[in-house]
Amino acid sequence: MGTAPPYDGEGPFALWHFSEDPDLHRFEPHRAPTSAVDDELVWAIDTRHAPHYWFPRDCPRGCAWLTDATTDEDRVRFLGHSKAVRLYVMETAWVPAMLECELYAYRMPEDTFEQIRDDGSGHWVSRQPVEALERVAVGNLFERIAAAGIELRITSDIWPFWHSVIYSTLHFSGTRLRNTTNPEPPEPPRPRRFTR
């Protein structure tokens, strides 16, 4: 499975919903406009994969991490001599939003949630309304990612990284890539080792 490796200060298992809205309490099932799942759901992410969401909501980012299947060649190609086992990449144009973002993590009760798919992505869904148990301010997002021991790279164009990592032996997850500064360039079809 492609479950991400632990990060520094991870904490116990919990389910979270991230938002820049500080006044959420009750979450109603709905069909998210960006979702490929045609169902009315409340979405949550587990603690292990929560750092994927330590970004402004609409910020495009690529997240990749080492697994037991990662080759030494790919380990060096993507992480060089770093001790990090996770790599996040975002675009330069989103740095101001990242600096200004006030992000909140809402902890969800677990009883009505189920894993949406068994692929190690950490996504959970509830088909019933959910009342958040608590709200936690995430704080400075750059500092939070750094404290977790995750390598963050900032680039003017995310596509060269993305078109490399999707054909690599790292596992990966992309979010809001439709919001990139530049449109995705054409890429010759090649079989992907992992698909998400």
C-alpha positions as CSV (number, residue, x, y, z in Angstrom):
1,M,0.0,0.0,0.0
2,G,1.0,3.6,-0.5
3,T,0.3,4.8,3.0
4,A,2.5,7.8,3.8
5,P,5.3,7.2,6.4
6,P,5.0,8.8,9.9
7,Y,6.1,12.4,10.3
8,D,7.7,14.2,13.3
9,G,5.1,15.0,16.0
10,E,2.4,13.1,14.2
11,G,0.2,12.3,17.2
12,P,-2.5,9.7,17.6
13,F,-5.0,8.6,14.9
14,A,-7.8,11.0,14.4
15,L,-10.0,12.3,11.5
16,W,-9.7,15.9,10.4
17,H,-11.4,18.4,8.1
18,F,-9.3,21.5,7.2
19,S,-10.8,24.9,6.4
20,E,-10.0,28.6,6.4
21,D,-13.4,29.2,7.9
22,P,-13.1,29.5,11.7
23,D,-16.8,29.2,12.4
24,L,-17.7,25.7,11.2
25,H,-19.5,23.4,13.6
26,R,-21.9,21.1,11.8
27,F,-20.9,19.4,8.5
28,E,-23.6,18.4,6.1
29,P,-23.1,15.7,3.4
30,H,-22.7,17.3,0.0
31,R,-21.2,16.5,-3.4
32,A,-17.9,18.4,-3.6
33,P,-17.5,20.2,-6.9
34,T,-14.0,18.8,-7.3
35,S,-14.8,15.2,-6.3
36,A,-14.8,12.3,-8.7
37,V,-17.2,10.5,-6.3
38,D,-20.8,11.2,-7.2
39,D,-22.3,11.0,-3.7
40,E,-23.2,13.4,-0.9
41,L,-20.5,13.0,1.7
42,V,-18.6,14.7,4.6
43,W,-14.9,14.3,3.9
44,A,-12.1,13.9,6.4
45,I,-8.4,13.0,6.3
46,D,-6.6,10.9,8.9
47,T,-3.7,12.2,11.0
48,R,-1.1,10.4,9.0
49,H,-2.1,12.2,5.8
50,A,-3.2,15.5,7.3
51,P,0.0,17.4,6.2
52,H,-1.3,17.1,2.6
53,Y,-3.8,19.7,3.7
54,W,-1.5,22.2,5.4
55,F,-1.9,24.5,2.5
56,P,-4.5,27.1,1.4
57,R,-7.5,25.2,0.1
58,D,-7.0,26.1,-3.6
59,C,-3.2,25.9,-3.6
60,P,-1.9,23.4,-6.2
61,R,0.6,21.0,-4.7
62,G,2.2,17.6,-5.3
63,C,2.9,15.3,-2.4
64,A,5.2,12.3,-2.8
65,W,6.8,9.9,-0.3
66,L,9.1,6.9,-0.2
67,T,7.7,3.4,0.1
68,D,9.3,-0.1,0.4
69,A,9.0,-0.3,-3.4
70,T,11.0,2.9,-4.0
71,T,14.2,2.3,-5.8
72,D,17.5,3.7,-4.7
73,E,17.7,5.6,-8.0
74,D,14.4,7.3,-7.4
75,R,15.3,8.0,-3.7
76,V,18.4,9.9,-4.8
77,R,16.6,11.5,-7.8
78,F,13.8,13.1,-5.7
79,L,15.3,13.5,-2.2
80,G,19.1,13.5,-2.9
81,H,20.9,13.3,0.4
82,S,18.0,14.5,2.5
83,K,16.9,12.4,5.4
84,A,13.2,13.3,4.6
85,V,10.9,10.6,3.5
86,R,8.2,13.0,2.3
87,L,8.5,15.7,-0.4
88,Y,5.9,18.4,-1.0
89,V,6.1,20.8,-4.0
90,M,4.2,24.0,-4.5
91,E,4.4,27.0,-6.9
92,T,6.1,30.3,-6.2
93,A,2.9,32.2,-7.0
94,W,1.2,30.7,-4.0
95,V,3.8,31.7,-1.4
96,P,1.9,34.9,-0.4
97,A,-1.3,33.0,0.1
98,M,0.6,30.4,2.1
99,L,2.1,33.1,4.4
100,E,-1.3,34.8,4.9
101,C,-3.4,31.6,5.3
102,E,-5.1,31.1,8.7
103,L,-6.0,27.4,8.6
104,Y,-8.1,25.4,11.1
105,A,-8.3,21.7,11.7
106,Y,-11.6,20.4,12.8
107,R,-11.5,17.0,14.6
108,M,-14.3,14.7,13.6
109,P,-16.0,12.0,15.6
110,E,-15.1,8.6,14.0
111,D,-18.3,6.6,14.5
112,T,-20.0,7.4,11.2
113,F,-16.9,7.5,9.0
114,E,-15.6,4.8,6.7
115,Q,-12.5,4.7,4.4
116,I,-13.5,5.8,0.9
117,R,-11.0,3.4,-0.7
118,D,-8.3,1.1,0.6
119,D,-5.4,2.7,-1.3
120,G,-3.5,4.2,1.6
121,S,-4.7,7.8,0.8
122,G,-6.1,8.4,4.2
123,H,-9.5,9.7,3.0
124,W,-12.6,9.0,5.0
125,V,-16.3,9.8,4.4
126,S,-19.5,10.0,6.4
127,R,-22.9,9.9,4.8
128,Q,-24.5,11.5,7.9
129,P,-24.2,15.0,9.3
130,V,-21.2,15.4,11.6
131,E,-20.6,17.8,14.5
132,A,-17.0,18.7,15.0
133,L,-15.4,17.8,18.3
134,E,-12.9,20.6,18.4
135,R,-11.2,23.2,16.3
136,V,-7.4,23.6,16.3
137,A,-5.5,26.5,14.6
138,V,-2.8,25.0,12.4
139,G,-0.5,28.1,12.7
140,N,2.3,29.1,10.3
141,L,2.1,26.6,7.5
142,F,5.7,26.7,6.5
143,E,6.8,26.2,10.1
144,R,4.3,23.4,10.5
145,I,5.6,21.5,7.5
146,A,9.2,22.1,8.5
147,A,8.6,20.9,12.1
148,A,7.1,17.7,10.7
149,G,10.4,16.9,8.9
150,I,8.8,17.1,5.5
151,E,10.8,18.6,2.6
152,L,9.0,21.5,0.9
153,R,10.1,22.7,-2.4
154,I,8.9,25.9,-4.1
155,T,9.1,26.1,-7.9
156,S,7.8,28.4,-10.6
157,D,6.2,25.5,-12.5
158,I,5.1,22.3,-10.8
159,W,4.6,20.3,-14.0
160,P,8.2,19.0,-14.5
161,F,8.2,17.6,-11.0
162,W,4.7,16.1,-11.4
163,H,5.4,14.5,-14.8
164,S,8.5,12.9,-13.2
165,V,7.0,11.6,-10.0
166,I,3.9,10.0,-11.5
167,Y,6.2,7.6,-13.4
168,S,8.5,7.0,-10.5
169,T,8.5,4.4,-7.7
170,L,7.4,7.0,-5.1
171,H,3.8,7.1,-4.1
172,F,2.1,10.4,-4.8
173,S,-0.9,12.6,-4.4
174,G,-1.8,15.8,-6.3
175,T,-4.3,18.4,-5.1
176,R,-5.9,21.4,-7.0
177,L,-3.5,20.9,-9.9
178,R,-6.1,22.7,-12.1
179,N,-5.1,25.9,-10.3
180,T,-1.5,25.9,-11.5
181,T,0.1,29.0,-12.9
182,N,0.8,27.3,-16.2
183,P,-1.5,24.9,-18.0
184,E,-0.4,21.3,-18.0
185,P,1.8,20.6,-21.0
186,P,1.2,17.5,-23.1
187,E,3.0,14.5,-21.9
188,P,3.6,11.3,-24.0
189,P,1.6,8.4,-22.7
190,R,3.6,6.0,-20.6
191,P,2.4,3.4,-18.1
192,R,2.3,4.8,-14.5
193,R,3.6,2.6,-11.8
194,F,1.1,4.0,-9.4
195,T,-2.2,5.7,-10.2
196,R,-4.4,7.8,-8.0
